[in-house]
Amino acid sequence: MTAHDFGPRTLISHTQMTRGRGPLIYWTLLIVVLVLFTLAFIGPLYWMVTGALKSGQEIAQTPPTLFPQDPNPQNYVDAWNNLNLGKLLFNTFYYAIGALLFQLVLDTAAAYALSKLRPMLGNVVLGMMLATLMIPAMVLIVPQYLTAIDVPILHISLLDSPFAIWLPAVANAFNIFLLKRFFDSIPQDLMHAAIVDGAGPLRILWSVVLPISRPILGVVSIFAVTAVWKDFLWPKLVEPSPSTRTISVGIYAFSGGTPMNVVIAAAVIAAIPTVIFFLVFQRNIMAGLTTGGVKE
Amino acid sequence: MTTVTVDRTTTVPRDGTPYRKRRAYRSQNGLMGWAFLIGAVLCFALFSWYPMIRGIIVSFQRTRRGVTTWVGWDNYERIVNDPSFWTAWKNTAYFTVLALILGYAVPFIVAIIFNEFRHARGYLRALVYLPVMLPPASALFLFKYYAYDPSEAGLFNAILKFLHLPTSQWMQSTTMTMPAMVIASTWMNMGGAVLIYLAALQNIPGSLYEAAELDGAGIFKRIRHVTIPQTKLILSLMLMLQIVATMQLFIEPLILANGAGSQDSATSVAYLIYQHGFFQNDLNGAAALGVIMLVVLGVFSAFYARLSVKQD
């Protein structure tokens, strides 16, 4: 441990950490925490992946085996075939990408309007959007469902249509707020230079605002995709057919009449895309949470 | 997230554009602005604003065989007289309290510890955040089938037995149902809170700790007099957010306890809304319960806001 390893001063001073028994305590605590947290957070995932490789008898064995005695991918094969996971994965992916595109287009446009164009009543609209953050989703679930089964004025049902997921996804006040706050920080001079050059609002959005907003667009995209992938109750209600279900809902629907290990195998398959997504975008996710989340 | 300040100076071009021209630019912007805004506004109107009002309206109506009539407080009476109504509130309150002890305090302590480490920081952050990325249904099936298996083949019971502690029936025991749900829920959700606290901890000026140490404050005193006051805003915001989130407890009882659990020990208010609305074909009653939930949260927030204002 050399001096440059230290960041800014925190709870415990550099001297306390480096003198006397300091290093010993530091390293012991670090190793204990590393082992405990690895066990607590990777352990269950290991258990899940290997458990699904075990046979029905082995899983009921006491004490449980740490390694599968005779690893057999049959449960994964069964899960994939019997639960039609390929189709379910495709559905979920389709909803997630659609929700992402709808949010990128409509929410970015709205945030741009609220931040830079500032139309009449814009602040009222912004206030009403932010007010929805205070309302728990569960309170709105029934009237939202009523809207989805009979859209006002149009009188069409959105049940089993991807729009039942895409359109509500746009009503995301948090993402609009993140985008607007980022757009607010873009210097007005930059905008003005573009106006003087004769660029219209759309041109400015496309050529000036969006290129510098890449970091926040990344964060919003990640939030949009994971929200759809993790959502359960809303897709369960509005995509009820076996052919339109999301993967989480599909696994839940099959869980009653399917052997335990096959359900777990399916759960592993449903989790793999999110884990890969996390590993790929880890940096952006972490940055987004800390800079985009709540700031004092 | 708490307040939105609007910077009016950015509206008007700061240079010497003649007033008339500026105005034309503005009104053209107004129309254009709405053109950009309209898509999102329509979605909000359809799926947030209108449902808000409609939820209140349908809670005073009853629809039977396609005929809708006004029924006054009937739906509310029916909901309150549901034998599970008070149990659901009691369970939800109990879950909220347990989740506050475990789910609120633990991430803060974890963040304080992580913040002292000079190694493996990225790894630890990624580790606690990983479960947040998993689909809740996947994680909960893992808990249901492997961790909370009531026999000794279950993961938790095997660990307890290994440590020579008494094993548990977990979801099959009425007393362990709630703690088991809180453990699963905390595991799934704490990553977000840990990262937010870590960001807040990094904003604390080191000089404050320095000064406290010179005054002879030990580690715990420094936490009490420096760390907590310096992160107070985030702490109180997260408290509010967490209470709103725990009040909506739904997927944990649905998957872990098949909804109600043994002897209604897992029924939550959110689950009751779901059950009335989508099983008992009583959307009006479910809407009424939704309104009750909103009122309870509203009263709670108002009370909380007053309390925190007084404290300052």
HADDOCK unambig.tbl for C-alpha pairs under 7 A between the chains (distance, minus, plus):
assign (segid A and resid 5 and name CA) (segid B and resid 118 and name CA) 6.63 0.50 0.50
assign (segid A and resid 6 and name CA) (segid B and resid 118 and name CA) 6.45 0.50 0.50
assign (segid A and resid 8 and name CA) (segid B and resid 206 and name CA) 6.54 0.50 0.50
assign (segid A and resid 9 and name CA) (segid B and resid 206 and name CA) 4.63 0.50 0.50
assign (segid A and resid 10 and name CA) (segid B and resid 116 and name CA) 6.53 0.50 0.50
assign (segid A and resid 10 and name CA) (segid B and resid 206 and name CA) 5.74 0.50 0.50
assign (segid A and resid 11 and name CA) (segid B and resid 116 and name CA) 6.93 0.50 0.50
assign (segid A and resid 11 and name CA) (segid B and resid 209 and name CA) 6.19 0.50 0.50
assign (segid A and resid 41 and name CA) (segid B and resid 127 and name CA) 6.27 0.50 0.50
assign (segid A and resid 41 and name CA) (segid B and resid 128 and name CA) 6.63 0.50 0.50
assign (segid A and resid 48 and name CA) (segid B and resid 142 and name CA) 6.33 0.50 0.50
assign (segid A and resid 60 and name CA) (segid B and resid 153 and name CA) 5.59 0.50 0.50
assign (segid A and resid 61 and name CA) (segid B and resid 153 and name CA) 5.61 0.50 0.50
assign (segid A and resid 62 and name CA) (segid B and resid 152 and name CA) 5.86 0.50 0.50
assign (segid A and resid 62 and name CA) (segid B and resid 153 and name CA) 4.72 0.50 0.50
assign (segid A and resid 63 and name CA) (segid B and resid 152 and name CA) 6.56 0.50 0.50
assign (segid A and resid 63 and name CA) (segid B and resid 153 and name CA) 5.55 0.50 0.50
assign (segid A and resid 63 and name CA) (segid B and resid 158 and name CA) 6.26 0.50 0.50
assign (segid A and resid 64 and name CA) (segid B and resid 153 and name CA) 5.18 0.50 0.50
assign (segid A and resid 106 and name CA) (segid B and resid 39 and name CA) 5.73 0.50 0.50
assign (segid A and resid 106 and name CA) (segid B and resid 40 and name CA) 5.46 0.50 0.50
assign (segid A and resid 107 and name CA) (segid B and resid 40 and name CA) 6.02 0.50 0.50
assign (segid A and resid 109 and name CA) (segid B and resid 36 and name CA) 5.07 0.50 0.50
assign (segid A and resid 109 and name CA) (segid B and resid 37 and name CA) 6.32 0.50 0.50
assign (segid A and resid 110 and name CA) (segid B and resid 36 and name CA) 5.56 0.50 0.50
assign (segid A and resid 110 and name CA) (segid B and resid 37 and name CA) 4.28 0.50 0.50
assign (segid A and resid 110 and name CA) (segid B and resid 40 and name CA) 6.22 0.50 0.50
assign (segid A and resid 113 and name CA) (segid B and resid 33 and name CA) 4.88 0.50 0.50
assign (segid A and resid 113 and name CA) (segid B and resid 36 and name CA) 5.88 0.50 0.50
assign (segid A and resid 113 and name CA) (segid B and resid 37 and name CA) 6.10 0.50 0.50
assign (segid A and resid 117 and name CA) (segid B and resid 29 and name CA) 5.51 0.50 0.50
assign (segid A and resid 117 and name CA) (segid B and resid 30 and name CA) 6.85 0.50 0.50
assign (segid A and resid 117 and name CA) (segid B and resid 33 and name CA) 5.24 0.50 0.50
assign (segid A and resid 118 and name CA) (segid B and resid 30 and name CA) 6.75 0.50 0.50
assign (segid A and resid 118 and name CA) (segid B and resid 33 and name CA) 6.31 0.50 0.50
assign (segid A and resid 119 and name CA) (segid B and resid 29 and name CA) 6.37 0.50 0.50
assign (segid A and resid 119 and name CA) (segid B and resid 30 and name CA) 3.94 0.50 0.50
assign (segid A and resid 119 and name CA) (segid B and resid 31 and name CA) 6.89 0.50 0.50
assign (segid A and resid 119 and name CA) (segid B and resid 33 and name CA) 4.96 0.50 0.50
assign (segid A and resid 119 and name CA) (segid B and resid 34 and name CA) 6.24 0.50 0.50
assign (segid A and resid 120 and name CA) (segid B and resid 30 and name CA) 5.95 0.50 0.50
assign (segid A and resid 132 and name CA) (segid B and resid 48 and name CA) 6.84 0.50 0.50
assign (segid A and resid 136 and name CA) (segid B and resid 244 and name CA) 6.70 0.50 0.50
assign (segid A and resid 138 and name CA) (segid B and resid 248 and name CA) 6.22 0.50 0.50
assign (segid A and resid 138 and name CA) (segid B and resid 270 and name CA) 6.37 0.50 0.50
assign (segid A and resid 139 and name CA) (segid B and resid 290 and name CA) 4.38 0.50 0.50
assign (segid A and resid 139 and name CA) (segid B and resid 291 and name CA) 6.63 0.50 0.50
assign (segid A and resid 139 and name CA) (segid B and resid 293 and name CA) 6.84 0.50 0.50
assign (segid A and resid 139 and name CA) (segid B and resid 294 and name CA) 6.50 0.50 0.50
assign (segid A and resid 140 and name CA) (segid B and resid 51 and name CA) 6.32 0.50 0.50
assign (segid A and resid 140 and name CA) (segid B and resid 52 and name CA) 6.42 0.50 0.50
assign (segid A and resid 140 and name CA) (segid B and resid 55 and name CA) 6.89 0.50 0.50
assign (segid A and resid 142 and name CA) (segid B and resid 277 and name CA) 6.94 0.50 0.50
assign (segid A and resid 142 and name CA) (segid B and resid 283 and name CA) 6.57 0.50 0.50
assign (segid A and resid 142 and name CA) (segid B and resid 286 and name CA) 6.91 0.50 0.50
assign (segid A and resid 142 and name CA) (segid B and resid 287 and name CA) 5.95 0.50 0.50
assign (segid A and resid 143 and name CA) (segid B and resid 51 and name CA) 4.79 0.50 0.50
assign (segid A and resid 143 and name CA) (segid B and resid 54 and name CA) 6.07 0.50 0.50
assign (segid A and resid 143 and name CA) (segid B and resid 55 and name CA) 5.15 0.50 0.50
assign (segid A and resid 144 and name CA) (segid B and resid 47 and name CA) 5.76 0.50 0.50
assign (segid A and resid 144 and name CA) (segid B and resid 51 and name CA) 5.53 0.50 0.50
assign (segid A and resid 167 and name CA) (segid B and resid 43 and name CA) 5.93 0.50 0.50
assign (segid A and resid 168 and name CA) (segid B and resid 43 and name CA) 6.27 0.50 0.50
assign (segid A and resid 168 and name CA) (segid B and resid 47 and name CA) 5.68 0.50 0.50
assign (segid A and resid 170 and name CA) (segid B and resid 40 and name CA) 6.18 0.50 0.50
assign (segid A and resid 170 and name CA) (segid B and resid 43 and name CA) 6.24 0.50 0.50
assign (segid A and resid 171 and name CA) (segid B and resid 40 and name CA) 6.44 0.50 0.50
assign (segid A and resid 171 and name CA) (segid B and resid 43 and name CA) 5.50 0.50 0.50
assign (segid A and resid 171 and name CA) (segid B and resid 44 and name CA) 4.77 0.50 0.50
assign (segid A and resid 171 and name CA) (segid B and resid 47 and name CA) 6.94 0.50 0.50
assign (segid A and resid 188 and name CA) (segid B and resid 10 and name CA) 6.49 0.50 0.50
assign (segid A and resid 229 and name CA) (segid B and resid 135 and name CA) 6.59 0.50 0.50
assign (segid A and resid 230 and name CA) (segid B and resid 135 and name CA) 4.48 0.50 0.50
assign (segid A and resid 230 and name CA) (segid B and resid 136 and name CA) 6.29 0.50 0.50
assign (segid A and resid 248 and name CA) (segid B and resid 137 and name CA) 5.73 0.50 0.50
assign (segid A and resid 260 and name CA) (segid B and resid 145 and name CA) 6.80 0.50 0.50
assign (segid A and resid 264 and name CA) (segid B and resid 141 and name CA) 6.63 0.50 0.50
assign (segid A and resid 264 and name CA) (segid B and resid 142 and name CA) 6.53 0.50 0.50
assign (segid A and resid 267 and name CA) (segid B and resid 138 and name CA) 4.46 0.50 0.50
assign (segid A and resid 268 and name CA) (segid B and resid 138 and name CA) 6.82 0.50 0.50
assign (segid A and resid 270 and name CA) (segid B and resid 138 and name CA) 6.91 0.50 0.50
assign (segid A and resid 271 and name CA) (segid B and resid 134 and name CA) 5.55 0.50 0.50
assign (segid A and resid 271 and name CA) (segid B and resid 135 and name CA) 6.20 0.50 0.50
assign (segid A and resid 271 and name CA) (segid B and resid 138 and name CA) 6.58 0.50 0.50
assign (segid A and resid 274 and name CA) (segid B and resid 133 and name CA) 6.00 0.50 0.50
assign (segid A and resid 274 and name CA) (segid B and resid 134 and name CA) 6.09 0.50 0.50
assign (segid A and resid 275 and name CA) (segid B and resid 133 and name CA) 6.84 0.50 0.50
assign (segid A and resid 275 and name CA) (segid B and resid 134 and name CA) 6.98 0.50 0.50
assign (segid A and resid 278 and name CA) (segid B and resid 133 and name CA) 6.92 0.50 0.50
assign (segid A and resid 289 and name CA) (segid B and resid 196 and name CA) 6.83 0.50 0.50
assign (segid A and resid 290 and name CA) (segid B and resid 195 and name CA) 6.70 0.50 0.50
assign (segid A and resid 290 and name CA) (segid B and resid 196 and name CA) 5.82 0.50 0.50
assign (segid A and resid 290 and name CA) (segid B and resid 199 and name CA) 5.68 0.50 0.50
assign (segid A and resid 294 and name CA) (segid B and resid 1 and name CA) 6.59 0.50 0.50
